[in-house]
Amino acid sequence: MLFRRLLCAGGLLAVLSTPAAFATNGYFAHGYSNTQRAMAGAATAMAEDAMVVSVNPANGVWVGNAIDGGLSLFAPIRDYTATARGEGAGAGILTIAPIDGKRSQRQRFYIPGIGYNALIDERSAWGIAMYGNGGLNTVYAGNSARFGDQLPGFQTECDGTFGGGNPLDGASDFAGFCGGGDPNASVDLIQLFIVPHYSRKFGERFSIGIAPIFAAQQFESKGLKAFAQFSNAPDRVSDNGQDFSFGGGGRVGVFGLPFDWLAVGASYQSRIYMQRFEKYEGLFAERGDFDIPSNWNVGLAFQLPGKQRLAIDYQRMNFSEIASVGRPLDPNRFVNECALPRLLAAQTGGLLGDGGARPACLGSGQGPGFGWRDVEVVKFGYQAVLGSFVFRAGYSRGRQPIPSSEVLFNILAPAVPEEHYTAGLSFRVSPRLSLDLAVMHARHNPVSGKNPLSNVDANLLTLLGSGVLPGAVDTSESFGSDAQDQDLILDMRQYELTVGFSYRF
């Protein structure tokens, strides 16, 4: 009965949250509760609200009986810039049409969150919280992509950032590059968590906590059908509607008060194993696998004179352990071992090239992902109580996950902010009820790199004969980045306003 209620509650949150995006460190939220959002997420050693399980389940026994809820208006501004290829560029596989500041549509999202915490006795507590991750949400309408630059008979231009639509202006598409589907390139990922938790004190200054995690994901991609012929499941790459997956993991935490003026906390969340996205098993590595990476955090909270507190957190998110997220694009391997054999097989009826499943293609166990690296974030939060008011502020800084070598696919997921500035205010309406307000700004941090598929050091004969014809030129290292490739620039800035309440009972 409890599990059914959890699923029903999660379904309600999913309805309220769809579609959504989140203020992000990678695609993890910078904070989940009203107070966390106001303090840049520095909460591992704090016990301020009933959603503390999102950072440390050991803290629940210190919170008491509480219900906290909030609703955020999140506004991410995402865009990419694509330059022309260099003057000496030769043949190209994929070139995005030059454009300056192509902006993603849909810039307002509403994000709910709620938590419940209750004391069982003087030494233990339980609770449940619902919250989410996101950030992989973009919709690029218009623009176009060119395939086969300077390859006579193969060159074409297709509608859409990644050529997901039809050939432009009646152009021929001899090689079948164009996707022939939705031209608007977009992805939408939502992750929702339902987290019951239990915490217990040992002595007067130490506690531990455990929290099983029930997770649900929703994903959809559009405008990527041009990549179908480079996938091991070509009908499961794009334009297949929403897909869902479910799974679970867990979080453990510890909390201690070594001194009256110092609190310490630490927490670890396991990898959350999810069902595959079957509708998109031709897009993500390992046949649509998209587990949620492990992460851990430690924190200190200092009690200062005059009811002031200073919190410092460190968080690490292990994106690289998930192949779909962390595996980089190796352009030489992708072209030599997937793209060229597939194109040759398609154009020669299998006489040249192999049209079967290949390990370098999209969707395979060794296929390319977004190439994200692990993210480390340091967070600082400040809180001061003045009568019925609580003032909060915060700052966080971390390395964004996208290296310059991975900008091509990450047009779809430009999670590049590195700094978050936050502030907030709570007003105690009564001894039980408080109203909360928080604001956040993540300033822009452009990341630029080369499109390694836009220029290759090879002519048509070399490309067609590579690895197939007797005496063919070895092109195994011909398709990496070079000075003649087009430049791609990714950018994102974020704004967020959160309103909420805190009720003690």
N, C-alpha and C positions, 0 to 999 in steps of 0.2 A: 504493500500500500504506500509506504514512504517513497519507494523508487518511482511509482506511478505519479505521485504528487510532484516529485522532483522533475520528472519529464514534462508534466503539464505546465509547471512553473517556467521551465526552460523554454517550452513552446511559446508561452505568452511573451517572455522576454525577446524571443526571436522575432515574433510579429512586431513588437514595438521597435526593435532595432534594425529592421530590414528596410532599405539598405543602410549600411553604416560605414564609417571610417573613424579612426581614433588618432588622438595626439600621440605621436609615436617615438619610441626609441627602437628603430627597426620597425616591427609591427607590434611591439608590446607597448601598452599605454604608459605614459609617464606617471600616471597615478590613477587609482580606481575609485576612491571615495572622495567626498567633498574636501576633507582636510588634506588628504594626500595630494589632490590636484593643486591645492593652494600652496603646498610646501614642496613642490617639484618631485613628489614621490618619496621624500625622505621620511620613512615611517617604520623601518624594521625594528627599532627600539622604542616605538611610541605605542600608546594604547588609547587612541582618541576616538575610535568609532567602531561600529559593528562590522565593517568591511575590512578589518585589519588582517583577516585570513588571507587576503590577496597578496600580502607581503610576508606575514609571519603568523601562523596559527597558534603559536605559543602565547600570544598576547591577549587572547580572548578572555582568559580568566581575570585579567586586570581591567577589562572594559566594564564589566558588570552587565546589567540588564538594559539592552539598548536596541533601537531600530534606527537605521540610517538609510536615507534614500536621496537620490539626486537625478537631475536631468541636465545634460550638457548640450549646448549648441556649439558644434565644432565646424570650423571653416578652414579647410586646407586649400592652399593655392598652389597648384602643381603645373609645371610646364616643361617643355623641352625645346631646344634649338638644334637644328641640323644645318651644317654649312655645306657648301659645294665641295666636290672632290678637288684635289690638287690639279694644277694645270698639266702635269705629266702623268696623270692617272691613266691606266690601261683598262683591261677587262675588269668588270665588277660582277659580283654575285647578287648582292642586295644593296641598294642605295636609297635611303629615305630622301624624298624631295626636299631641297633646301627650304627652310622656314625659320623665322625668328620668333621665339616665344610662343609656340603652339600650346595653348592652355587647355587643361582638362576641364570638361564640363562638370556640373553638379558640385557646388562648393559649400553646401550647407547640409549638415547631418545632425540628427538628434539621438543622443546616447543615454539610455537609462542605466541605473545600477541600484541595487538594494541589498542590505545586509541585516541579519537578525542575530543577536547574541543574548544568552541567558545563563545565569548562574545555576548550577545544579546544587551546589552547597558552597561552603566557604572556600573550598580548595579546588573546585573544578567547574568547568563551564562548557557549554556546547553552543552551536549556532549554525547558520547557513547563509551563504552569500551568493549572489548572481552578478556576474560582470563579464567583460569581453575584451578581446583584442581585435585589431584590424589594421588598416593603413594601406593594404593592397587594393586600392579602389581608384581607377582612372577610367575616363571616357574621352577619347580623342576623336572628334568628328572631323572629317575632311582630310586634306593633304593626300599624298600619294607616295608610292614606292616604285623604284625602277629595278628591274631584274635584267641581268645579262648585258650590262653596259659594254659597248664595243665588241659584242659577240654577234656578228651578222647572222640573222635568222632566229636568234634567241632573244634579242632585246625587246622589251615591252615595258609599259608603265601601267600600273594597276591602281585603282581607287583605294584610298585608305592608307594610314601611316605604315602598316605592314602588308599592304597589297591584298587585303582580304576581300575586296570587291571585284568588279569587272574591269577589263582593259579600258583605258581612257580613250575617248575620241575614236572609237572603232579600231584601235590598234590591234594588230594580230598578236596572238599569244601561242606561237608554235610549240613552245616547250611546256605550256600549261602552268605557268608560274602563278597567275592570278587565282585568288581563292574562289571567286564567283559567289561569295556570300555577303554577310554584313560588312561594309567597308569600315565602319567605325571601330577602331581598336580599343578594347576595354577588358579589364578584369575586375572582379569584385569578390573579395574574400572576407568572411566574417567568422570569428571564433567566439563561442559562448561557453561559459563555465558555470556549472552549478556545484558549489563546494560546501558540503557539510564539514564541521570541524569539532574537535574536542581538545581541550587544554586542561592541564592540571598543575597545581603548585606543588613543589617539593621544598619544605621549609617555608620561610617567609620571604625569600628573595630570589627564587628560581622557579621557572616553569618550563614545561615542554608542551608541544602541540602537534597533532596529526590532522591531516585533511585529505580524504579521498577526493579526487577530481573527476567529475563527469563532464565530458566535453562534447560539443557539437560544432560542426563546421558547415558553412555554405560557400560554394564557389560557382562562378560563371565566367566564361570568357567569350568574347566576340571579336570578329575582325582579324582572326589569326589563321584562317583556312589556307592561306598561301603556304603555310608550313606543313600542310597535311602530307604532301609527297615526301617530306623529310622526317616522317614519323613512322613508328612501327605499328601504330593504330591510326591510320589517316582519317577515319570517320569519327575519331574521338579526340579532336584537337580543339575545336572551336564551334561556336554557334549551336550548342547542344542544350541550352537552357540551364537552369539551376541544378546543381548536384549537392548531395548532403553526405556527410560522414560522421560517425560517432565513435567515441573511444574514451579512454580513461588513463589516469595516472595518480600521482599523489604529491603532497607537500608535507614536509616536517620542519619544525622550528624549535628554537630555544630562546629563552629570554632570561636575563638576570639583572640584579641590582647590586653590584659589588660595593657601591657607596650610595649614600643618600642623594648625592648630586649627579650620579652617573648610572645610566641604563645601557645595557648592551643586548643585541639580538642578532640572530643569524637564522637563515632559512634556506632550504633547498627544495626545488620542484623537479621531479623526475621528468624524463621524456614522456610525453603523452602519446600513446600509440593509438592511431586512428585508422578507421577503415579507409580503403582507397577511394579516390574520386573516380568511379568507373566510367562516367561520361567523359572524363578528361584524361584517361590513362595513356593517350597518345601525346599528351602535352608535358606532363610532369614525369620526371625520372622515376624509375622503379614502378612503372605502370600505374601512375596516378597516386602514388603514396605521398602523403603530406602530413607527417607526424608533427607535433608541436615540440620544439626543442627544450631541453632542460635549461634551467637557469638557477642562479643562486645569488644571495645578497647577505650582506652584513651591515650592521649599523650601530651608531652610538647616539645617545641623547643626553645632553648636559642640562642640568637644572641650574639656571642662572638667577641672580637676585631679582626680586620684584616680579615673581610669577612669569619669568621668561624661560624659554627652552630653545636650545640649539640642537638640531639633528643633522647627522652626517651619515650618508649611506653609500655603499659601493654595490653595484649590481653587474653581473655578467650573464649574457644571453648567448647560448651556444648554437647559433644558427647553422654553423658549418657542419653539424652532425646530421642534418636533414638533407639528403641528396637533392631534393627538388628545390630547396632554398640555397644550399651552400655549394653545390658542385658548379665549378666555373665552365664557361664556354671555351673549349679548345678549338679555335677556328680551323687550324690545320687538320685536326682529326675529323671535325664535323664535315668539312668540305671533301677531304680525300676518302673518308670511310663511310660517308652517308650521302651527301648531296650529289657528288659526281656519279657514283654508281647508280643512284636512283634515277637521275636524269638520263644517263646513257641507256639504262634498261628501258625507260619509258619511250625513248625516241627510236630505239632499235629493236623493239619487241623482245628484249632479253638477250639479243645476240651479244651486246656489250653491256657489261655491268650486271649487278645483282639486285633485283627488285625486292628480295626477301627481307626478313627482319635483320637489322644490323645493330650491333652494340653501340655505335656512335650516334644513332638517330634519336630523336625525341621519344620519350616514353620508355626507353630501355633502362636496364639496370645500371648502365654506365653513361646514360644520356646526360646532356647538359641541363643545368638549372640556372638560377639567378646569380650564382657566384657570390652570395653574401658571405662576409667574414663575421667572426664573433664580435659582439658589441660589449664594451665596458663603459659603464656610466657612473660618475660620481655626482651625488646629489646633496644639496645643502638646504635645510629648512629652518625657519625661525618662527617662533610663536610667542606672543605676549598677551596676557590677560589684563584688561583694564575695565574693572567693574563688570557690566553686562556684556562687554564686547571682547572678542578674541581676534587679534590681528595676526595674520600669517603672511609669509613671503618665502620664496624659494628660488633656487637656481640649480640647474643640472647641466653637465657637460659630458659628452661621450663621443667616441668616434662613430660616424655613420657607417653602415655596413657595406656600401657599394664601392669597390675599388674602380679606378679609372678604366681598367681593362674590361669591365662588365657593363658598360653603359648601354649597349645596344638593347638587350632584353629588358633592362631595368627602366626603359622609357615607360613600361607598364607599371612599375613600382618604384617611383623616385623617392625612396625613404631616406633623404639626405640631411635633414636637420641634425645639428649637433648640440645646440644650446636651447634650453627652455627657461623662460622667465615667468614666474608665477606670483600671485598675490591673492589674498582672500580675507574675508571678514565673516565672523559668526556673531549673531545677536541672541542673547538669552531672553526669550519672550517670557518664560516662566522657569521655575526650578527644574521642570522636566523637558521643556521644548526649546530648541534653538533653531534658528534659520541661518542658512549658510550661503555664501557667495564666493566664487573663485573665478579668477581669470588667468589665462595663459597666452604667451606669445613665444613661438619658436621662429627665430629669424632665419632668413634664407642662407643657404650654404651651397652654392653651385658646385657640381662635380662634372668635370669634362674628361672626355676620352675619345678614342678612335673607334670608328665602325670598321672592324677588321675584315668585313665581307664586302666593303665598297670598292676595294682596289686589290687586284692580285697580280703578282709578277709572272704572268703566263699569258700566252696567246690562245686562240681557239684550238689549234691543233694540239698544243700541249695539254690543254684542259681535257679535250675529248680523248686523248690517248693516255692520259695519266693512269698508270697502274693497269692498263688494259691491253694496249697495243704493244707488240714486240719492240724492244728498244726504246720504249717511251721515256720521256724525261721524268726524273724523280721530282715530284711536286710536294713531297711530304712536309716541307717547311716553307711553302710558298704563300701561305694565306694568313699570316699573322699581321699585326698592325704595322703600318709604315707611314711615312710622311705624307703620301698622296691620298691616304684614306680621308674620308670626311670626318669632321669633328662633331661630336654630339655633346650637348650640355644639358644636364638635368638640374632642376631647381624645385624647391618646395619651401613655403613658409606656412605657418599655422597660427590660427587664433581660436580661442575657446572661452566660452562663458558657461559657468556651471551654477545652478541654483539647487538648493536641497534643504533637508531638514534633519534634525537629530532629536530623537525622543528617548528619554530615560524612564524606566518604569520599575 
